[in-house]
Amino acid sequence: MKAWILGVICGAALTGVTVVSASDVVHTGRQVAVNGTVLDTQVQVAEDGTTLTSTRAIAQALGAEVNWNEPLNRVDIRSKEDNGLSYEKYVSLLLHGRYSLKFEVMGENLGAQSDTTVVFADGYVDVPENTDFQKLYLLLLVDQLGDLPNKRIEFWANKELAQTYVSGEYQADGIEGWSGLNARFGLLTKEGDSVSLFHILSVHERDSVSLGKYKLQ
C-alpha cells in the first residue's frame, strides 16, 4: 500500500508543500478531495508514490483550525468542535480515551525542593482551553497517578522543559523568572492528612481545585 504523507511548511504562512528527503518529486497533477470536494491546493507525487500536499488545506477542509506554534516549533491542529464542546461531551470524550492520561515521572527530590516529584503528562496540551475541562483532566490524572511518597508533585505539559527544570539548567529570562515554568499546569501538595490540588494558570496565578467537585460519582 502506498504511503500518504501530508507535507507541512513550518512557517508563519503554513502554505505550500514541504521538501522531503524520501525521494525527488517526479510529477504533479494528482488531486486531493475531502468529502467529495476537490481542494484547490498543490499536490506533488514522489517516485515512491508518496503524495505531498498542504496540511492547512486538508485540516481546514475538515473544519479544523491550523496555527503555527513558534515556541514549540510545530504546527498545531485543533478541531473546531472543541470551541463549543459541552461539559458532558467533554467528560464522555475524556473517559473514552480522546485525551491521553499517560504520564512519566521525570525526577524526584530536586535540590532545594527535596520533597518534589516532577511528572510529565502529554495529554494536557490537547485539552480545550477551558478551566473546568483542564481541572477535570488534572483530577483524573491525579487519580491515575496513585499515591506517590513525596509531599509535592508538579505536573508539566512539556517534556523538554520538564527535563530542563529537573536538571536545574535554566536561567531567569524575564521579569517573572524562567518562562519555562509556564509549562507547569498542576501542583499537588500533602501535609499530614491534608491534600491540596492547584490548577496552575501562569507562573504567578493558580486556582484551587476541590478534590471531589469535578469527579464523577
C-alpha positions in Angstrom: 0.0 0.0 0.0 1.3 3.4 -0.9 2.2 5.7 1.9 0.3 9.0 2.1 2.1 11.8 3.9 0.7 15.3 4.4 3.6 17.8 3.8 3.9 20.7 6.1 5.5 24.1 5.6 6.8 25.1 9.0 6.4 28.8 8.6 4.0 31.6 9.5 2.1 31.2 6.3 1.7 27.4 6.6 1.2 27.1 2.9 2.7 25.2 0.1 4.4 21.8 0.2 7.5 20.6 2.1 10.5 19.1 0.5 11.2 15.6 1.9 14.3 13.5 1.7 12.5 10.3 0.8 12.8 10.9 -2.9 12.6 13.6 -5.6 9.2 14.7 -6.8 8.7 13.3 -10.2 5.3 14.6 -11.4 2.3 16.7 -10.5 -1.4 16.6 -11.5 -2.8 14.5 -8.7 -5.8 15.9 -6.8 -7.0 15.6 -3.2 -10.7 15.6 -2.3 -12.2 15.9 1.1 -15.8 14.6 1.5 -16.1 14.8 -2.3 -14.8 18.3 -2.7 -11.6 18.7 -4.7 -9.2 21.0 -2.9 -7.6 24.0 -4.6 -4.1 23.2 -3.4 -0.8 22.0 -5.0 -0.2 18.2 -4.9 3.0 16.5 -5.8 3.9 12.8 -6.1 7.3 11.3 -5.4 8.8 8.4 -7.3 8.0 6.1 -4.4 4.3 7.0 -4.6 4.3 9.4 -1.6 1.8 12.2 -2.1 2.7 15.6 -0.7 0.2 18.4 -0.1 -0.7 21.2 2.3 -1.6 20.3 5.8 -3.5 23.6 6.2 -5.7 22.8 3.2 -6.6 19.3 4.4 -7.2 20.4 8.0 -9.4 23.4 7.1 -11.4 21.3 4.7 -12.2 19.0 7.7 -13.2 22.0 9.8 -10.1 22.3 11.9 -8.1 25.3 12.9 -4.4 25.4 12.0 -1.8 27.6 13.7 2.0 27.8 13.8 3.4 27.4 17.4 6.7 29.3 17.3 7.9 28.5 20.8 7.4 24.7 20.3 8.4 24.8 16.6 5.3 22.9 15.5 2.0 23.1 13.6 -1.0 22.9 15.9 -4.2 21.5 14.5 -7.4 21.6 16.6 -10.9 20.5 15.8 -13.3 23.5 15.9 -15.8 21.3 17.8 -13.7 21.9 20.9 -14.7 25.5 20.9 -18.3 24.7 21.6 -17.8 21.5 23.4 -20.3 20.8 26.2 -19.0 19.7 29.6 -21.0 16.4 29.3 -19.5 15.7 25.8 -16.0 16.5 27.1 -16.4 14.1 30.0 -17.5 11.4 27.6 -14.6 12.0 25.2 -12.1 12.1 28.2 -13.3 8.9 29.7 -13.3 7.1 26.3 -9.7 7.9 25.7 -9.9 11.0 23.5 -7.4 12.8 25.7 -4.3 10.9 26.8 -3.8 10.3 30.5 -0.3 8.8 30.1 2.3 10.3 32.4 6.0 9.9 33.1 7.9 10.7 36.3 10.8 12.9 35.2 12.6 13.4 38.5 12.3 13.3 42.3 13.9 15.0 45.3 15.2 18.0 43.4 17.8 20.2 45.1 16.1 22.8 47.2 12.8 21.1 46.5 14.0 17.8 48.1 10.4 16.6 48.5 9.2 17.2 45.0 8.3 14.8 42.2 8.0 16.2 38.6 5.5 14.4 36.3 5.1 15.0 32.6 1.7 14.4 31.0 1.5 14.9 27.3 -2.3 14.9 27.1 -2.8 18.3 28.8 -1.9 20.2 25.6 -4.8 18.6 23.8 -7.4 19.6 26.3 -9.6 22.6 25.1 -8.7 25.9 26.8 -11.5 25.7 29.3 -10.5 25.8 33.0 -13.3 23.3 34.0 -12.1 20.9 31.4 -8.5 21.3 32.4 -9.3 20.8 36.1 -11.2 17.6 35.4 -8.3 16.3 33.3 -5.9 17.1 36.2 -8.2 15.4 38.7 -8.4 12.2 36.6 -4.6 12.3 36.1 -4.0 12.6 39.9 -6.4 9.7 40.4 -4.5 7.6 37.9 -1.1 8.6 39.3 -1.8 6.9 42.6 0.0 7.5 45.9 3.5 9.0 45.4 5.5 9.4 48.6 6.7 13.0 48.1 4.8 15.9 49.6 4.9 18.0 46.5 4.0 16.7 43.0 4.3 19.1 40.0 2.6 18.4 36.6 4.2 19.6 33.4 2.8 19.7 29.8 6.2 20.0 28.0 8.7 17.1 28.4 11.7 19.1 27.3 11.0 22.0 29.7 10.3 19.5 32.5 13.7 17.9 31.8 15.4 21.3 31.9 13.7 22.1 35.2 14.7 18.7 36.7 18.3 19.2 35.6 18.4 22.7 37.1 20.0 24.1 33.9 17.7 27.0 33.4 18.0 30.8 34.0 15.6 33.6 34.5 14.7 35.1 31.1 12.1 37.7 32.1 10.5 39.6 34.9 8.6 36.5 36.0 11.7 34.4 36.2 12.2 31.4 33.9 9.4 31.4 31.3 9.6 27.6 31.0 7.7 27.4 34.3 4.6 28.2 32.2 4.6 24.6 31.1 3.7 23.6 34.7 -0.1 23.1 34.9 -0.7 21.4 38.2 0.5 21.1 41.7 -0.5 18.5 44.4 0.7 19.1 48.0 0.4 16.9 51.0 0.8 17.9 54.7 -0.2 15.1 57.0 -3.8 14.1 56.2 -4.4 17.3 54.3 -4.2 17.2 50.4 -4.4 20.3 48.2 -4.6 20.4 44.4 -4.0 23.5 42.3 -4.5 24.2 38.6 -1.6 26.5 37.6 -2.6 29.1 35.0 0.7 31.0 34.9 3.9 31.5 36.9 2.1 33.6 39.5 -1.6 32.5 39.1 -3.3 29.4 40.2 -6.8 28.1 41.1 -7.5 25.7 44.0 -9.3 22.5 42.8 -11.8 20.8 45.1 -10.9 17.1 45.3 -14.4 16.0 44.5 -16.2 18.9 42.8 -15.3 17.7 39.3 -15.3 14.0 39.9 -18.0 11.6 38.7 -19.9 9.9 41.5 
